[in-house]
Amino acid sequence: MSISEGLYKAFLRGKEVGCTTIQIFTKNSNQWKAKDLTEEEISKFKETQKETGISPVVAHDSYLINLGSFEKDLLEKSREAFLTELKRCKQLGIPYLVMHPGSHLGVGELEGLKQIAESLNWAVEKTRGDQTLILLENTAGQGTNLGYRFEHLAEILDRVEEKSRFGVCLDTCHTLAAGYDIRTEEGYHKTLEAFDRMVGLTQIKVIHMNDSKKGLGCRVDRHEHLGEGCLGLEAFGYFLRDERFKGVPKILETPKDKKNEAESDRKNLNRLRQLVQS
């Protein structure tokens, strides 16, 4: 949900379309810096959440951040920006921070994964005692992006020191784009079995429910309205009817019509609810 004109407005927008949980950026996602949150902003955010009953709130970090970089300046900026994201989540009482693991930019996947884990260990050490869970999001694998294989997530989680601070956000569009076929019930169960072996299903704390503009194994991150892309509507029913994910927040990151963003969200939410009832 947009935080335009105030963080608390995300709850009002969510309530307008019938959300029970929402995802937000806690700052402008395309800028490194952010003004410090005021006590008034924090209080208004918490009051509005209580009034709307929307819970939990999921935060997503800035797309500028690359914790896998070996460029000194970029790595330092990324680490400090990620630390800021964690601090803002603590101030706002947000339990989950979703992040794209990072890109190796040519140094190789294993070295990139090691660098990401080292960066995460640095951030956790700086926020020791905080309650916000850092959720690694599986990616489509565009360019040198890491996290598109379940093995990547497992490698990072194996290397982080304070494992209780981590989990996974599974994105359906990215899963298909990375080459995992969840379009059929058989493919869905095979994919989840593979994830369980390598990472563990209990690590999935949030699910991004997005269709994909591109096909299986394309390695291209392009989201589409539910049922209008290459994934197909029925795939979302597998997740919704899976008892293992009954209490897991499910978030839409589907396209929004600039003239009527609320209607775009209503359309996709209604499709999900119809699947639950079918």
ChimeraX attribute file (.defattr): number of C-alpha atoms within 10 A of each C-alpha:
attribute: neighborCount
match mode: 1-to-1
recipient: residues
	/A:1	21
	/A:2	18
	/A:3	16
	/A:4	11
	/A:5	8
	/A:6	13
	/A:7	23
	/A:8	20
	/A:9	18
	/A:10	23
	/A:11	29
	/A:12	18
	/A:13	17
	/A:14	21
	/A:15	16
	/A:16	14
	/A:17	17
	/A:18	15
	/A:19	21
	/A:20	17
	/A:21	19
	/A:22	22
	/A:23	25
	/A:24	18
	/A:25	20
	/A:26	25
	/A:27	24
	/A:28	13
	/A:29	16
	/A:30	10
	/A:31	12
	/A:32	17
	/A:33	13
	/A:34	13
	/A:35	6
	/A:36	10
	/A:37	14
	/A:38	10
	/A:39	10
	/A:40	8
	/A:41	15
	/A:42	16
	/A:43	14
	/A:44	17
	/A:45	19
	/A:46	17
	/A:47	13
	/A:48	17
	/A:49	19
	/A:50	12
	/A:51	10
	/A:52	15
	/A:53	14
	/A:54	18
	/A:55	17
	/A:56	17
	/A:57	21
	/A:58	24
	/A:59	25
	/A:60	21
	/A:61	22
	/A:62	22
	/A:63	14
	/A:64	16
	/A:65	26
	/A:66	28
	/A:67	28
	/A:68	29
	/A:69	24
	/A:70	18
	/A:71	10
	/A:72	9
	/A:73	9
	/A:74	16
	/A:75	19
	/A:76	17
	/A:77	17
	/A:78	23
	/A:79	20
	/A:80	16
	/A:81	22
	/A:82	24
	/A:83	18
	/A:84	20
	/A:85	20
	/A:86	27
	/A:87	17
	/A:88	18
	/A:89	24
	/A:90	16
	/A:91	14
	/A:92	18
	/A:93	16
	/A:94	21
	/A:95	18
	/A:96	27
	/A:97	27
	/A:98	23
	/A:99	23
	/A:100	22
	/A:101	27
	/A:102	24
	/A:103	26
	/A:104	24
	/A:105	17
	/A:106	12
	/A:107	13
	/A:108	12
	/A:109	18
	/A:110	14
	/A:111	14
	/A:112	26
	/A:113	26
	/A:114	17
	/A:115	22
	/A:116	26
	/A:117	21
	/A:118	18
	/A:119	22
	/A:120	26
	/A:121	17
	/A:122	15
	/A:123	17
	/A:124	21
	/A:125	13
	/A:126	13
	/A:127	15
	/A:128	10
	/A:129	9
	/A:130	15
	/A:131	16
	/A:132	20
	/A:133	21
	/A:134	25
	/A:135	25
	/A:136	24
	/A:137	26
	/A:138	26
	/A:139	30
	/A:140	26
	/A:141	22
	/A:142	16
	/A:143	12
	/A:144	16
	/A:145	21
	/A:146	27
	/A:147	26
	/A:148	25
	/A:149	17
	/A:150	20
	/A:151	15
	/A:152	20
	/A:153	23
	/A:154	17
	/A:155	17
	/A:156	23
	/A:157	21
	/A:158	12
	/A:159	16
	/A:160	20
	/A:161	17
	/A:162	13
	/A:163	14
	/A:164	10
	/A:165	17
	/A:166	22
	/A:167	25
	/A:168	26
	/A:169	26
	/A:170	22
	/A:171	22
	/A:172	25
	/A:173	32
	/A:174	30
	/A:175	27
	/A:176	27
	/A:177	27
	/A:178	25
	/A:179	18
	/A:180	22
	/A:181	21
	/A:182	25
	/A:183	18
	/A:184	14
	/A:185	14
	/A:186	10
	/A:187	14
	/A:188	17
	/A:189	14
	/A:190	15
	/A:191	17
	/A:192	15
	/A:193	14
	/A:194	16
	/A:195	19
	/A:196	15
	/A:197	12
	/A:198	15
	/A:199	21
	/A:200	15
	/A:201	17
	/A:202	11
	/A:203	17
	/A:204	22
	/A:205	22
	/A:206	22
	/A:207	19
	/A:208	19
	/A:209	23
	/A:210	28
	/A:211	29
	/A:212	27
	/A:213	18
	/A:214	19
	/A:215	18
	/A:216	20
	/A:217	16
	/A:218	17
	/A:219	21
	/A:220	21
	/A:221	19
	/A:222	18
	/A:223	21
	/A:224	20
	/A:225	23
	/A:226	25
	/A:227	18
	/A:228	12
	/A:229	18
	/A:230	19
	/A:231	27
	/A:232	18
	/A:233	19
	/A:234	17
	/A:235	22
	/A:236	22
	/A:237	19
	/A:238	18
	/A:239	19
	/A:240	19
	/A:241	14
	/A:242	9
	/A:243	10
	/A:244	12
	/A:245	17
	/A:246	11
	/A:247	9
	/A:248	15
	/A:249	20
	/A:250	23
	/A:251	20
	/A:252	23
	/A:253	18
	/A:254	20
	/A:255	17
	/A:256	14
	/A:257	11
	/A:258	8
	/A:259	8
	/A:260	9
	/A:261	15
	/A:262	17
	/A:263	14
	/A:264	17
	/A:265	24
	/A:266	16
	/A:267	13
	/A:268	19
	/A:269	18
	/A:270	13
	/A:271	17
	/A:272	21
	/A:273	12
	/A:274	10
	/A:275	17
	/A:276	14
	/A:277	8
	/A:278	7
